[in-house]
Amino acid sequence: MVNLVGTYECKVDAKGRLMVPAPLKKQLVPMLQDGFVLKRSVYENCLELYPLKEWDAVMEEMDGRLNRFLKPHRNLMRRFTAGAKTVDVDTNGRLLIPKDLVEFAGIDKEIVLTSAMNYIEIWDKQKYENTLDDSVDDFAELAEEIMGNQQNNGIS
C-alpha cells in the first residue's frame, strides 16, 4: 500500500488540465507507468485519484465482500464506480480531468490536491476550504471517538 503525503494548491486550465505539483509527482513516479483511476467521491463533491494498483486492490476487496445477486450490493458498486475513468500523467506532468468530472466536482480554476493515504482527493479550492471550516469544531471529538477508545494502542 502506498501512503501519499501532502496538500497542494494548483490551477486547472480551460481544458481541464492540471500540472501535478513536483513534490507529489515525485511520490507518484513509481506509479506513473501504470496510470490512475479518477472517480467521483461517494461522500463529497470532490474527485478521487487512485494509482491503478491501489484501485485494483479496492476492487478486489469489494469483489470479495459484495454479492452481485443482491440489489443493495449492486447499488453500492454502481455508486462507488460511477464516473470512474482511467487517466495518465503526460510527459509534461499534466493530468487531464474529464469534463464530466470537472462538472461533478464544481472545479473552477483553483484546486487543491490532498492526500488521503493511498489516493488523492481533488477539490475545487473554495469547496475544500469550506469543508475544512465546517469540520473544525467536530474534529477533536471525532478523533477522540474513533482513535481514543482503542485498547492499549501499542503505547506503553
C-alpha positions as semicolon CSV with decimal commas, in nm:
position;residue;x (nm);y (nm);z (nm)
1;M;0,000;0,000;0,000
2;V;0,123;0,346;-0,089
3;N;0,099;0,631;0,163
4;L;0,084;0,964;-0,016
5;V;0,164;1,282;0,177
6;G;0,076;1,647;0,131
7;T;-0,174;1,910;0,029
8;Y;-0,102;2,118;-0,279
9;E;-0,275;2,410;-0,447
10;C;-0,264;2,445;-0,823
11;K;-0,468;2,561;-1,120
12;V;-0,671;2,388;-1,389
13;D;-0,670;2,529;-1,742
14;A;-0,979;2,570;-1,962
15;K;-0,935;2,216;-2,098
16;G;-0,932;2,060;-1,750
17;R;-0,557;2,000;-1,734
18;L;-0,358;2,043;-1,417
19;M;0,015;2,039;-1,367
20;V;0,091;1,781;-1,098
21;P;0,298;1,961;-0,831
22;A;0,661;1,844;-0,829
23;P;0,661;1,708;-0,470
24;L;0,352;1,500;-0,545
25;K;0,482;1,387;-0,883
26;K;0,799;1,267;-0,710
27;Q;0,587;1,042;-0,486
28;L;0,393;0,914;-0,788
29;V;0,695;0,829;-1,004
30;P;0,676;0,453;-0,931
31;M;0,308;0,458;-1,037
32;L;0,325;0,680;-1,346
33;Q;0,383;0,387;-1,582
34;D;0,068;0,202;-1,470
35;G;-0,166;0,502;-1,473
36;F;-0,451;0,602;-1,246
37;V;-0,825;0,579;-1,196
38;L;-1,011;0,904;-1,140
39;K;-1,362;0,890;-0,996
40;R;-1,632;1,082;-0,817
41;S;-1,620;1,072;-0,440
42;V;-1,918;0,897;-0,285
43;Y;-1,909;1,127;0,017
44;E;-1,827;1,481;-0,103
45;N;-1,823;1,684;-0,423
46;C;-1,461;1,609;-0,496
47;L;-1,270;1,359;-0,707
48;E;-1,052;1,067;-0,602
49;L;-0,736;0,975;-0,792
50;Y;-0,617;0,620;-0,729
51;P;-0,291;0,473;-0,853
52;L;-0,403;0,177;-1,066
53;K;-0,261;-0,086;-0,827
54;E;-0,447;0,075;-0,535
55;W;-0,768;0,080;-0,740
56;D;-0,723;-0,288;-0,825
57;A;-0,681;-0,369;-0,454
58;V;-1,003;-0,180;-0,369
59;M;-1,191;-0,359;-0,647
60;E;-1,059;-0,695;-0,529
61;E;-1,173;-0,623;-0,174
62;M;-1,517;-0,516;-0,294
63;D;-1,546;-0,824;-0,514
64;G;-1,473;-1,043;-0,211
65;R;-1,737;-0,869;0,001
66;L;-2,018;-0,800;-0,245
67;N;-2,273;-1,039;-0,390
68;R;-2,382;-0,921;-0,734
69;F;-2,712;-1,103;-0,694
70;L;-2,816;-0,869;-0,409
71;K;-2,962;-0,535;-0,516
72;P;-2,805;-0,325;-0,234
73;H;-2,463;-0,468;-0,325
74;R;-2,511;-0,381;-0,694
75;N;-2,624;-0,032;-0,597
76;L;-2,315;0,018;-0,381
77;M;-2,084;-0,096;-0,660
78;R;-2,263;0,120;-0,917
79;R;-2,243;0,430;-0,697
80;F;-1,881;0,368;-0,599
81;T;-1,762;0,327;-0,959
82;A;-1,984;0,600;-1,112
83;G;-1,782;0,820;-1,343
84;A;-1,460;0,620;-1,296
85;K;-1,209;0,670;-1,577
86;T;-0,852;0,568;-1,639
87;V;-0,618;0,865;-1,673
88;D;-0,246;0,921;-1,719
89;V;0,003;1,190;-1,630
90;D;0,154;1,301;-1,961
91;T;0,524;1,355;-2,027
92;N;0,486;1,723;-1,929
93;G;0,349;1,624;-1,587
94;R;-0,010;1,719;-1,668
95;L;-0,325;1,530;-1,579
96;L;-0,645;1,580;-1,781
97;I;-0,966;1,579;-1,577
98;P;-1,255;1,473;-1,800
99;K;-1,526;1,737;-1,841
100;D;-1,800;1,537;-1,664
101;L;-1,579;1,500;-1,357
102;V;-1,487;1,870;-1,362
103;E;-1,859;1,946;-1,359
104;F;-1,935;1,694;-1,082
105;A;-1,672;1,844;-0,851
106;G;-1,760;2,203;-0,943
107;I;-1,397;2,269;-1,029
108;D;-1,329;2,623;-1,146
109;K;-0,965;2,731;-1,179
110;E;-0,804;2,693;-0,841
111;I;-0,790;2,344;-0,697
112;V;-0,644;2,154;-0,405
113;L;-0,483;1,811;-0,429
114;T;-0,469;1,645;-0,090
115;S;-0,350;1,302;0,010
116;A;-0,594;1,058;0,166
117;M;-0,341;0,784;0,247
118;N;-0,349;0,567;-0,068
119;Y;-0,531;0,806;-0,303
120;I;-0,552;1,177;-0,375
121;E;-0,860;1,395;-0,340
122;I;-0,902;1,670;-0,599
123;W;-1,114;1,962;-0,478
124;D;-1,227;2,298;-0,603
125;K;-1,027;2,522;-0,367
126;Q;-1,325;2,709;-0,221
127;K;-1,519;2,386;-0,156
128;Y;-1,215;2,237;0,015
129;E;-1,176;2,541;0,240
130;N;-1,548;2,534;0,323
131;T;-1,529;2,165;0,413
132;L;-1,235;2,227;0,645
133;D;-1,411;2,522;0,807
134;D;-1,730;2,319;0,859
135;S;-1,546;2,037;1,034
136;V;-1,314;2,233;1,267
137;D;-1,543;2,209;1,569
138;D;-1,609;1,839;1,521
139;F;-1,252;1,722;1,458
140;A;-1,130;1,685;1,817
141;E;-1,441;1,493;1,917
142;L;-1,423;1,277;1,605
143;A;-1,056;1,193;1,662
144;E;-1,124;1,102;2,023
145;E;-1,426;0,890;1,933
146;I;-1,253;0,697;1,657
147;M;-0,893;0,680;1,773
148;G;-0,913;0,739;2,150
149;N;-1,114;0,437;2,256
150;Q;-0,877;0,170;2,133
151;Q;-0,733;-0,072;2,385
152;N;-0,363;-0,016;2,458
153;N;-0,293;0,150;2,117
154;G;0,053;-0,009;2,134
155;I;0,171;0,274;2,359
156;S;0,326;0,189;2,694
